[in-house]
Amino acid sequence: MIEHCQDFVEIAKGKGQPVVGIMCEFTPREIILAAGALPVCLCGGSAATIPAAEQVLPANLCPLIKSTFGYHATGKNPFLNRADLIVAETTCDGKKKMFELMSPTRAMYVLELPQKAGEPDALEHWVQEVRKFKAHLENQFHTQITDEKLRAACRLMNRERGLRRQLADLMTRDHPPLTGRQLIELKSIISGMEADLQQYENALNFFNQQQRQPRKSEIRVLLTGVPIVHGAERVLELIEAAGAVVVAMENCTGLKPILDDVDLDEADPVRAIAKKYHHLPCSVMTPNTRRFEMLRTLAAKFRPHCVIELVWQACLTYDIESFHVRKLAEDELQLPYLKITTDYSPSDSARISARVEALFETIREKQSS
């Protein structure tokens, strides 16, 4: 995936097409595509770049932030190096301060998120932020983002989200034809690539005819919590190595950003785009009730045997919100719950595997009794 995306970026840059780096699902890709640019995810998933970041950042910071900043410090991310603009979303405090450190040498644009998403004026604030973002792209890239271009970009992204939802729906089967680890590979760091969409269609045709042989007493897992970016899939792999299949990933790299589409019938495409992204149930929102509604829906649809929550160390919003997730899982959904707090280092892999295996053994005992 990464090599293919890198080739795609190089070809696009050779044609004069700008690249916009994004680090959060709140950034509306439709606006970027309508500006004739490529939206590329820059979130770091490598432990190798963290030591360079810790020369500047605190050691007890989220590994995703440190890895991302480490790429900035070392210059080893070709996508970051080729980006004409980086969109800085005001999600967690760690990211906001990291953006400040990057801004002297990187062209950046700050998108301010409304923190109280349920307030009556929150959506209006967000609509204005999206309009300002649109104006900034027009000014920087000397282009005009017309309603026609916006609607074309919305149709493209709706198609991409729809295909990814169909792939995710394969996991509702009693015996899913692929694993969660395989499913997460079917996600590009660049949005709106026609070649990717064709491969999604090919994958659907292939897996619709497949029936993966389940392992004995395979456990169905609903995985929630922090995003699992490229290179940071270790915990997902450990869960499935213990005899499970992760049938649903609620997080930002899973189902959360693809469940809703842009309303193509709305007269104002900018407002329609803003509404779609405004609904994202991120843990930085207060209160974040929509996340719990989503977990209820996913549990009913994918029928997990347990809920596992992944929290990166020092990710305070998800760490604190896990109190409510545990309560929802155990008291309402009647599902066993396990929280895993870790970073990108493999040093605790044996401990994590032992905890996961103990959870699964308990579930199997109940199933056999």
Secondary structure in CASP SS format (residue, H / E / C, confidence):
PFRMAT SS
TARGET T0000
AUTHOR 0000-0000-0000
METHOD secondary structure of the structure
MODEL  1
M C 1.00
I H 1.00
E H 1.00
H H 1.00
C H 1.00
Q H 1.00
D H 1.00
F H 1.00
V H 1.00
E H 1.00
I H 1.00
A H 1.00
K H 1.00
G H 1.00
K C 1.00
G C 1.00
Q C 1.00
P C 1.00
V E 1.00
V E 1.00
G E 1.00
I E 1.00
M C 1.00
C C 1.00
E C 1.00
F C 1.00
T C 1.00
P C 1.00
R H 1.00
E H 1.00
I H 1.00
I H 1.00
L H 1.00
A H 1.00
A C 1.00
G C 1.00
A C 1.00
L E 1.00
P E 1.00
V E 1.00
C E 1.00
L C 1.00
C C 1.00
G C 1.00
G C 1.00
S C 1.00
A C 1.00
A C 1.00
T C 1.00
I H 1.00
P H 1.00
A H 1.00
A H 1.00
E C 1.00
Q C 1.00
V C 1.00
L C 1.00
P C 1.00
A C 1.00
N C 1.00
L C 1.00
C C 1.00
P H 1.00
L H 1.00
I H 1.00
K H 1.00
S H 1.00
T H 1.00
F H 1.00
G H 1.00
Y H 1.00
H H 1.00
A H 1.00
T H 1.00
G C 1.00
K C 1.00
N C 1.00
P H 1.00
F H 1.00
L H 1.00
N H 1.00
R H 1.00
A C 1.00
D C 1.00
L E 1.00
I E 1.00
V E 1.00
A E 1.00
E E 1.00
T C 1.00
T C 1.00
C C 1.00
D H 1.00
G H 1.00
K H 1.00
K H 1.00
K H 1.00
M H 1.00
F H 1.00
E H 1.00
L H 1.00
M H 1.00
S C 1.00
P C 1.00
T C 1.00
R C 1.00
A C 1.00
M E 1.00
Y E 1.00
V E 1.00
L E 1.00
E C 1.00
L C 1.00
P C 1.00
Q C 1.00
K C 1.00
A C 1.00
G C 1.00
E C 1.00
P C 1.00
D C 1.00
A H 1.00
L H 1.00
E H 1.00
H H 1.00
W H 1.00
V H 1.00
Q H 1.00
E H 1.00
V H 1.00
R H 1.00
K H 1.00
F H 1.00
K H 1.00
A H 1.00
H H 1.00
L H 1.00
E H 1.00
N H 1.00
Q H 1.00
F H 1.00
H C 1.00
T C 1.00
Q C 1.00
I C 1.00
T C 1.00
D H 1.00
E H 1.00
K H 1.00
L H 1.00
R H 1.00
A H 1.00
A H 1.00
C H 1.00
R H 1.00
L H 1.00
M H 1.00
N H 1.00
R H 1.00
E H 1.00
R H 1.00
G H 1.00
L H 1.00
R H 1.00
R H 1.00
Q H 1.00
L H 1.00
A H 1.00
D H 1.00
L H 1.00
M H 1.00
T H 1.00
R C 1.00
D C 1.00
H C 1.00
P C 1.00
P C 1.00
L C 1.00
T C 1.00
G H 1.00
R H 1.00
Q H 1.00
L H 1.00
I H 1.00
E H 1.00
L C 1.00
K C 1.00
S C 1.00
I C 1.00
I E 1.00
S C 1.00
G C 1.00
M C 1.00
E H 1.00
A H 1.00
D H 1.00
L H 1.00
Q H 1.00
Q H 1.00
Y H 1.00
E H 1.00
N H 1.00
A H 1.00
L H 1.00
N H 1.00
F H 1.00
F H 1.00
N C 1.00
Q C 1.00
Q C 1.00
Q C 1.00
R C 1.00
Q C 1.00
P C 1.00
R C 1.00
K C 1.00
S C 1.00
E C 1.00
I E 1.00
R E 1.00
V E 1.00
L E 1.00
L E 1.00
T E 1.00
G E 1.00
V C 1.00
P C 1.00
I C 1.00
V C 1.00
H C 1.00
G C 1.00
A C 1.00
E C 1.00
R H 1.00
V H 1.00
L H 1.00
E H 1.00
L H 1.00
I H 1.00
E H 1.00
A H 1.00
A C 1.00
G C 1.00
A E 1.00
V E 1.00
V E 1.00
V E 1.00
A E 1.00
M E 1.00
E C 1.00
N C 1.00
C C 1.00
T C 1.00
G C 1.00
L C 1.00
K H 1.00
P H 1.00
I H 1.00
L C 1.00
D C 1.00
D C 1.00
V C 1.00
D C 1.00
L C 1.00
D C 1.00
E C 1.00
A C 1.00
D C 1.00
P H 1.00
V H 1.00
R H 1.00
A H 1.00
I H 1.00
A H 1.00
K H 1.00
K H 1.00
Y H 1.00
H H 1.00
H C 1.00
L C 1.00
P C 1.00
C C 1.00
S C 1.00
V C 1.00
M C 1.00
T C 1.00
P C 1.00
N C 1.00
T H 1.00
R H 1.00
R H 1.00
F H 1.00
E H 1.00
M H 1.00
L H 1.00
R H 1.00
T H 1.00
L H 1.00
A H 1.00
A H 1.00
K H 1.00
F H 1.00
R C 1.00
P C 1.00
H C 1.00
C E 1.00
V E 1.00
I E 1.00
E E 1.00
L E 1.00
V E 1.00
W E 1.00
Q C 1.00
A C 1.00
C C 1.00
L H 1.00
T H 1.00
Y H 1.00
D H 1.00
I H 1.00
E H 1.00
S H 1.00
F H 1.00
H H 1.00
V H 1.00
R H 1.00
K H 1.00
L H 1.00
A H 1.00
E H 1.00
D H 1.00
E H 1.00
L C 1.00
Q C 1.00
L C 1.00
P C 1.00
Y E 1.00
L E 1.00
K E 1.00
I E 1.00
T E 1.00
T E 1.00
D C 1.00
Y C 1.00
S C 1.00
P H 1.00
S H 1.00
D H 1.00
S H 1.00
A H 1.00
R H 1.00
I H 1.00
S H 1.00
A H 1.00
R H 1.00
V H 1.00
E H 1.00
A H 1.00
L H 1.00
F H 1.00
E H 1.00
T H 1.00
I H 1.00
R H 1.00
E H 1.00
K H 1.00
Q H 1.00
S H 1.00
S C 1.00
END
